[in-house]
Amino acid sequence: MIEIDFTKTLDGGAGSFDLELKLVLESGAFTTIYGASGAGKTSTLRMISGLMTPDNGSLVVNNEVWYDSSKKINKKPQERSLGFVFQDYALFGHMTVLENLIFAKGKKDGTNSIDELLEVMELQQLQHRKPETLSGGQKQRVALARALVQKPKLLLLDEPFAALDNTIRFKLHEYLKRVQERYDLTTILISHEVGEIIKLADKVVCLEKGKISKIGSPDSVFTNQNLSGKFKFPGVVVKVEKEEIISVVSVRIHTQMVKVVVQHHEAEALALGDQVMVVSKAFNPILYKLEA
């Protein structure tokens, strides 16, 4: 269990504001922090990691105190059992993939071996290559493997897929889901992509100017209801066609296109580029607009 209770005065584009965050996250859960730029999302991850110090409060991870202002406890980043993946990869350019992982592992004897991670992340064929010879998606797989090499208690992801195209991003989602389940990781992800959040997260925490505005499952946060259905796919509206009796909405889901029949009044509430959820109930697809 992760118990977070932070306050911190931050400087934003519209002036300073107070970040007030009080959260309890279950071990093994996947939580996304969502909100506009400048809401305090990255600062939250930096305080959890020890790269930034809160003004006051506490942080307890699996009954271990990492920070407590009243007791003057503030563990250094290297003393906190966590992995941190940034958007810019942060790999050592002079080292091969394998050397990056060996360096990250250090002298600790992790229960997950480097060979296992190379296999899980499908990096065996790339292990002797340097970062400059890798694609963006390959670099991010290496960055994720490096963050996991010591089997951390907590994995922090700061928009790690934002600079990648959709095809690569969807592939990396699968890798992340695989390692999340395999190692039972407690994960906190910052993301602006609603579809990505719905696919990956158990819980969403919405931040507005440092305060929690909403918290709950992706369904309840982005559609204001808990959706039931055998299949649920987030997608983007690319076309709305009004016919005589009904309307047809074309939705791009990953690299595929699907058409959903809706009533005219439902189609009128949609615009090109809207993010939606396609839910299948008894083989009849239903469309829900997602609230950004």
C-alpha positions as CSV (number, residue, x, y, z in Angstrom):
1,M,0.0,0.0,0.0
2,I,1.2,3.5,-0.9
3,E,0.1,6.3,1.5
4,I,0.7,9.8,0.1
5,D,0.0,13.0,2.0
6,F,1.9,15.9,0.5
7,T,1.7,19.7,0.4
8,K,3.9,21.8,-1.7
9,T,3.8,25.4,-3.0
10,L,4.6,25.3,-6.8
11,D,5.2,28.0,-9.4
12,G,2.9,27.7,-12.4
13,G,2.3,29.7,-15.5
14,A,-0.5,31.6,-13.9
15,G,1.4,32.2,-10.6
16,S,2.1,30.0,-7.6
17,F,-0.4,27.5,-6.2
18,D,-0.5,24.9,-3.5
19,L,-0.3,21.2,-4.4
20,E,-2.4,19.2,-1.8
21,L,-2.4,15.5,-2.4
22,K,-3.8,12.8,-0.1
23,L,-4.0,9.3,-1.6
24,V,-4.0,5.7,-0.7
25,L,-3.0,3.3,-3.5
26,E,-3.3,-0.5,-3.3
27,S,-0.2,-2.6,-3.9
28,G,-0.1,-4.0,-7.4
29,A,-2.6,-1.4,-8.7
30,F,-2.1,0.8,-11.8
31,T,-2.9,4.4,-11.2
32,T,-2.9,7.3,-13.7
33,I,-2.5,10.9,-12.8
34,Y,-4.4,13.0,-15.3
35,G,-4.8,16.8,-15.7
36,A,-3.8,19.9,-17.7
37,S,-0.2,21.0,-18.0
38,G,0.9,22.8,-14.8
39,A,-1.6,20.9,-12.5
40,G,1.3,19.4,-10.5
41,K,1.5,15.9,-12.0
42,T,5.2,15.7,-12.7
43,S,5.9,17.4,-9.3
44,T,4.0,14.6,-7.6
45,L,6.2,12.0,-9.2
46,R,9.3,13.9,-8.4
47,M,8.3,14.1,-4.7
48,I,7.5,10.4,-4.6
49,S,10.9,9.6,-6.1
50,G,12.8,12.0,-3.8
51,L,13.9,14.3,-6.6
52,M,11.8,17.1,-5.0
53,T,11.1,17.7,-1.3
54,P,7.5,18.5,-0.2
55,D,7.0,21.4,2.1
56,N,5.4,19.0,4.6
57,G,3.6,15.7,4.8
58,S,4.5,12.0,4.6
59,L,5.0,9.1,2.2
60,V,4.7,5.5,3.4
61,V,5.4,2.6,0.9
62,N,4.5,-0.9,2.1
63,N,4.8,0.2,5.7
64,E,8.2,1.8,5.1
65,V,8.5,5.5,5.7
66,W,10.2,7.2,2.8
67,Y,9.4,10.8,3.9
68,D,8.0,12.3,7.0
69,S,8.5,16.0,7.6
70,S,7.5,15.8,11.3
71,K,10.1,13.1,12.0
72,K,12.7,14.6,9.6
73,I,12.8,11.5,7.5
74,N,13.6,12.0,3.8
75,K,15.2,9.0,2.0
76,K,17.4,9.8,-0.9
77,P,16.2,8.7,-4.4
78,Q,18.7,5.8,-4.4
79,E,17.4,4.6,-1.1
80,R,13.8,4.3,-2.4
81,S,12.9,1.1,-4.1
82,L,11.4,2.5,-7.3
83,G,11.9,2.7,-11.1
84,F,11.4,5.9,-13.0
85,V,10.8,6.1,-16.8
86,F,11.0,9.5,-18.4
87,Q,9.8,10.7,-21.8
88,D,13.4,11.2,-23.0
89,Y,14.6,7.7,-22.3
90,A,17.7,8.9,-20.3
91,L,19.9,6.0,-21.5
92,F,23.7,6.0,-21.4
93,G,24.8,6.6,-25.0
94,H,28.2,5.0,-24.6
95,M,26.8,1.8,-23.2
96,T,25.1,-1.1,-25.0
97,V,21.6,-2.2,-24.0
98,L,23.0,-4.9,-21.9
99,E,25.5,-2.6,-20.2
100,N,22.7,-0.1,-19.4
101,L,20.9,-2.9,-17.6
102,I,24.0,-4.2,-15.8
103,F,24.8,-0.7,-14.6
104,A,21.3,-0.1,-13.3
105,K,21.3,-3.4,-11.5
106,G,24.5,-2.6,-9.7
107,K,25.5,-4.9,-6.9
108,K,22.0,-5.8,-5.8
109,D,20.8,-9.3,-6.3
110,G,17.3,-8.8,-7.9
111,T,15.0,-11.8,-8.1
112,N,14.3,-11.0,-11.8
113,S,17.5,-11.6,-13.9
114,I,18.6,-9.4,-16.7
115,D,18.2,-12.4,-19.1
116,E,14.5,-12.6,-18.0
117,L,13.9,-8.9,-18.7
118,L,15.6,-9.1,-22.1
119,E,13.2,-12.0,-22.9
120,V,10.1,-10.3,-21.6
121,M,10.8,-7.0,-23.4
122,E,12.0,-8.9,-26.5
123,L,15.4,-7.2,-26.4
124,Q,17.7,-10.3,-26.8
125,Q,18.6,-9.3,-30.4
126,L,19.3,-5.7,-29.4
127,Q,21.4,-6.3,-26.2
128,H,24.8,-5.5,-27.8
129,R,23.6,-2.4,-29.7
130,K,24.0,1.2,-28.4
131,P,21.0,3.5,-28.0
132,E,21.9,5.7,-31.0
133,T,21.2,2.7,-33.3
134,L,17.7,2.0,-31.8
135,S,14.3,3.3,-32.7
136,G,12.2,5.4,-30.3
137,G,10.1,2.4,-29.3
138,Q,13.1,0.2,-28.8
139,K,14.8,2.8,-26.6
140,Q,11.7,3.1,-24.5
141,R,11.6,-0.7,-24.0
142,V,15.2,-0.5,-22.8
143,A,14.3,2.4,-20.5
144,L,11.4,0.3,-19.0
145,A,13.6,-2.8,-18.6
146,R,16.3,-0.7,-16.9
147,A,13.7,0.7,-14.5
148,L,12.6,-2.9,-13.6
149,V,16.0,-4.5,-13.2
150,Q,16.1,-4.2,-9.4
151,K,12.4,-5.2,-9.1
152,P,11.3,-2.0,-7.5
153,K,8.3,-1.6,-5.2
154,L,7.0,1.3,-7.3
155,L,7.2,2.1,-11.0
156,L,6.8,5.8,-12.0
157,L,6.1,6.7,-15.6
158,D,6.2,10.3,-16.7
159,E,4.4,10.4,-20.1
160,P,6.8,7.8,-21.5
161,F,4.9,7.2,-24.7
162,A,4.0,10.8,-25.6
163,A,6.7,11.3,-28.3
164,L,5.9,8.0,-30.1
165,D,3.5,7.3,-33.0
166,N,0.3,5.4,-32.3
167,T,1.5,2.0,-33.7
168,I,4.6,2.0,-31.5
169,R,2.6,3.3,-28.5
170,F,0.1,0.5,-28.7
171,K,2.9,-2.1,-28.8
172,L,4.5,-0.6,-25.8
173,H,1.2,-0.7,-23.9
174,E,1.2,-4.4,-24.4
175,Y,4.8,-4.7,-23.1
176,L,3.8,-2.6,-20.1
177,K,0.7,-4.6,-19.3
178,R,2.8,-7.8,-19.6
179,V,5.5,-6.6,-17.0
180,Q,2.8,-5.1,-14.8
181,E,1.1,-8.5,-14.5
182,R,4.3,-10.5,-14.4
183,Y,5.9,-8.6,-11.6
184,D,2.8,-7.4,-9.8
185,L,4.0,-3.8,-10.0
186,T,2.5,-0.9,-8.2
187,T,2.5,1.7,-11.0
188,I,1.8,5.4,-11.3
189,L,1.6,6.8,-14.8
190,I,1.2,10.4,-16.0
191,S,-0.8,10.6,-19.3
192,H,-2.9,13.0,-21.3
193,E,-4.3,10.2,-23.5
194,V,-7.7,9.1,-22.4
195,G,-7.6,5.9,-24.5
196,E,-4.2,5.0,-23.0
197,I,-5.6,5.5,-19.5
198,I,-8.7,3.3,-20.1
199,K,-6.5,0.6,-21.6
200,L,-4.0,0.5,-18.7
201,A,-5.2,2.0,-15.5
202,D,-7.3,0.6,-12.6
203,K,-7.7,4.1,-11.1
204,V,-7.5,7.7,-12.4
205,V,-6.7,10.7,-10.2
206,C,-7.6,14.0,-11.9
207,L,-5.6,17.0,-10.7
208,E,-6.6,20.6,-11.2
209,K,-4.2,23.3,-9.9
210,G,-2.8,21.0,-7.3
211,K,-6.1,19.6,-6.0
212,I,-7.8,16.3,-6.7
213,S,-11.0,17.0,-8.7
214,K,-12.0,13.5,-9.5
215,I,-10.9,10.0,-8.6
216,G,-12.2,6.6,-9.6
217,S,-12.2,4.0,-12.4
218,P,-11.5,5.2,-15.9
219,D,-15.1,4.4,-16.9
220,S,-16.6,6.4,-14.0
221,V,-14.2,9.4,-14.5
222,F,-14.5,9.7,-18.3
223,T,-18.1,8.6,-18.9
224,N,-19.7,9.3,-15.5
225,Q,-20.8,5.7,-15.3
226,N,-19.4,2.2,-14.8
227,L,-19.7,0.5,-18.1
228,S,-20.5,-3.2,-18.5
229,G,-19.9,-5.2,-21.6
230,K,-17.9,-8.1,-22.9
231,F,-15.6,-5.8,-25.0
232,K,-14.6,-2.2,-24.4
233,F,-12.4,-0.3,-26.8
234,P,-11.3,3.4,-26.7
235,G,-11.2,5.1,-30.0
236,V,-11.4,8.4,-31.9
237,V,-14.3,9.7,-34.1
238,V,-13.1,10.2,-37.6
239,K,-16.5,10.5,-39.5
240,V,-20.1,11.1,-38.7
241,E,-22.7,10.3,-41.4
242,K,-26.4,11.2,-41.0
243,E,-28.7,8.9,-42.9
244,E,-32.5,8.9,-43.2
245,I,-33.3,7.0,-40.0
246,I,-30.0,6.6,-38.1
247,S,-26.5,8.0,-38.1
248,V,-23.3,6.1,-38.6
249,V,-20.1,7.0,-36.7
250,S,-16.7,5.8,-37.9
251,V,-14.3,5.2,-35.0
252,R,-10.6,4.5,-35.3
253,I,-9.5,1.9,-32.7
254,H,-5.8,1.5,-32.8
255,T,-5.1,0.9,-36.5
256,Q,-8.6,-0.5,-37.3
257,M,-11.8,1.3,-38.3
258,V,-15.2,0.4,-37.0
259,K,-18.7,1.8,-37.7
260,V,-21.3,2.2,-35.0
261,V,-25.0,2.9,-35.6
262,V,-26.4,5.6,-33.3
263,Q,-29.4,7.8,-33.0
264,H,-29.4,11.2,-34.6
265,H,-29.3,13.1,-31.3
266,E,-26.3,11.0,-30.2
267,A,-24.5,11.8,-33.4
268,E,-25.1,15.5,-33.0
269,A,-23.3,15.5,-29.7
270,L,-20.1,14.1,-31.4
271,A,-17.4,16.0,-33.3
272,L,-14.4,14.7,-35.4
273,G,-11.6,14.0,-33.0
274,D,-13.7,13.2,-30.0
275,Q,-12.5,10.3,-27.9
276,V,-15.1,7.7,-27.4
277,M,-15.6,4.2,-25.9
278,V,-17.1,1.4,-28.0
279,V,-18.8,-1.1,-25.7
280,S,-20.2,-4.4,-27.0
281,K,-23.3,-5.7,-25.3
282,A,-24.8,-8.9,-26.8
283,F,-22.9,-8.2,-29.9
284,N,-24.5,-4.7,-30.3
285,P,-21.9,-2.0,-30.1
286,I,-22.8,1.1,-28.0
287,L,-20.9,4.4,-28.2
288,Y,-20.0,6.5,-25.2
289,K,-18.3,9.9,-25.5
290,L,-15.4,10.3,-23.1
291,E,-15.0,13.5,-21.1
292,A,-11.5,15.0,-21.4
